[in-house]
């Protein structure tokens, strides 16, 4: 079940998981400007994510991806899900729509790719839409298919964002 809202509200709903605690602390520090990644995010080249390990050997338990991406119209998107990692998605600069939907009934377009912990799906006719902007996050579990980076008005724009990956499943 996805969780959506202000960082502190979402963090309070997830109990005693070190990976989520590290992820939320990282996001708060970046958004507050106290983590070096806040400045680094402004230097990330479009389309080239930067990985920052947060917890465990080589970030195995939790890591963050600093992203400078572009939103795109819904018609150009696919939904995705993961098996091993949950996402904490946060927009730092810009605005996006993120759609969340149950996995049941989705048509797979890319079978599970373990190297990327990724399954892709054809977009369903309808899904729940979330407004993503600075200060709110969406926590997405392996049971949640999701389609981030949607252009609110259908016009592609840059978006600086962070995706924290938290290990919740088997390897």
C-alpha positions in Angstrom: 0.0 0.0 0.0 1.5 3.3 -1.1 1.9 6.1 1.5 1.7 9.8 0.4 2.2 13.1 2.3 4.6 15.3 4.1 8.0 13.7 4.9 7.5 13.6 8.7 3.9 12.3 8.4 5.1 9.4 6.1 8.1 8.7 8.3 5.9 8.3 11.3 3.8 5.6 9.6 6.8 3.3 9.0 8.0 1.8 12.2 11.5 0.5 13.1 13.0 -0.1 9.7 16.6 1.2 9.5 16.5 1.6 5.7 13.4 3.9 5.8 14.9 5.8 8.7 18.1 6.5 6.8 16.1 7.4 3.7 13.9 9.9 5.4 16.8 11.4 7.3 18.7 11.9 4.0 15.7 13.5 2.3 15.1 15.9 5.2 18.8 16.9 5.2 18.9 17.4 1.4 15.6 19.4 1.4 16.9 21.4 4.4 20.2 22.2 2.6 22.4 20.6 5.3 23.6 17.6 3.2 26.2 18.0 0.5 23.9 16.2 -1.9 21.7 19.3 -1.9 24.4 21.2 -3.9 25.3 18.1 -5.8 21.7 17.6 -7.1 22.0 21.0 -8.9 25.0 19.7 -10.8 23.5 16.4 -11.9 23.4 16.2 -15.7 20.0 15.5 -17.2 19.5 11.8 -17.7 22.5 10.7 -15.6 21.4 9.7 -12.1 23.9 9.8 -9.3 23.9 7.1 -6.6 24.6 7.8 -3.0 24.8 4.8 -0.6 23.0 5.3 2.6 23.0 2.0 4.6 24.7 -1.3 4.4 27.7 -2.5 2.4 27.6 -0.7 -0.9 24.2 0.7 -0.1 22.6 -2.7 -0.2 20.0 -1.8 2.5 19.3 1.7 1.3 20.6 4.1 -1.4 19.5 7.3 -3.1 19.4 8.3 -6.7 19.8 12.0 -7.4 18.0 12.6 -10.7 17.6 15.4 -13.2 14.9 14.0 -15.4 12.2 15.3 -17.7 8.5 14.9 -17.2 6.5 13.5 -20.1 2.9 13.1 -21.1 1.0 10.1 -19.8 0.6 8.6 -23.3 4.4 8.2 -23.4 4.7 6.3 -20.1 4.8 2.8 -18.8 4.0 1.8 -15.2 6.7 0.0 -13.2 7.1 -2.0 -10.1 10.0 -3.6 -8.1 10.4 -6.8 -6.1 13.4 -6.1 -3.8 13.3 -2.4 -3.1 10.6 0.0 -2.1 10.8 3.6 -3.3 10.6 6.9 -1.5 10.1 9.4 -4.2 10.5 13.1 -3.7 10.5 16.1 -6.1 13.0 18.8 -5.2 12.5 21.2 -8.0 9.5 21.2 -10.3 6.2 19.5 -10.2 5.1 16.1 -11.4 2.1 13.7 -11.3 2.7 10.2 -10.1 0.1 7.5 -10.7 -0.2 4.5 -8.4 -2.2 1.4 -9.3 -2.6 -2.2 -8.1 -0.6 -4.9 -9.9 -3.6 -7.0 -10.6 -4.8 -6.9 -14.2 -1.7 -4.9 -15.5 -0.3 -6.0 -18.9 3.5 -6.7 -18.6 5.6 -5.1 -21.3 9.0 -6.0 -19.7 9.4 -9.2 -17.6 11.3 -8.9 -14.3 14.8 -7.7 -14.9 16.7 -8.6 -11.7 19.7 -6.5 -12.5 17.5 -3.4 -12.4 14.8 -4.7 -10.0 12.2 -3.6 -12.6 9.0 -4.8 -14.2 7.3 -2.6 -16.8 3.6 -2.5 -17.6 1.2 -0.9 -20.1 -0.5 2.1 -18.5 -4.0 1.2 -17.3 -7.0 3.3 -18.3 -7.2 4.8 -14.8 -5.1 5.1 -11.7 -4.8 7.1 -8.6 -3.0 10.4 -9.2 -0.7 12.1 -6.8 0.7 15.7 -7.0 4.5 15.6 -6.4 6.2 18.8 -5.4 8.8 19.8 -2.9 8.0 18.7 0.7 5.8 15.7 -0.1 6.9 12.1 -0.7 5.4 8.9 -2.0 6.4 5.6 -0.5 5.9 2.8 -3.0 6.2 -0.8 -2.1 6.7 -3.8 -4.4 2.9 -4.3 -4.4 2.4 -0.9 -5.9 2.8 -0.3 -9.6 3.6 3.4 -10.3 4.2 5.8 -13.1 6.3 8.8 -12.0 7.5 11.8 -14.0 4.2 12.7 -15.6 3.9 16.2 -16.9 1.0 17.9 -15.1 -0.1 19.7 -18.3 1.3 17.3 -20.8 4.3 19.5 -21.6 7.7 18.0 -20.8 9.7 20.0 -18.2 12.9 19.4 -16.2 12.4 17.9 -12.7 15.1 17.5 -10.1 14.1 14.6 -7.8 15.4 12.0 -5.4 14.4 8.3 -5.3 15.5 6.5 -2.2 15.6 2.7 -2.6 15.0 0.7 0.6 15.5 -3.1 0.6 12.3 -4.8 1.7 12.4 -8.1 -0.3 14.7 -10.9 -1.1 17.6 -10.6 -3.4 
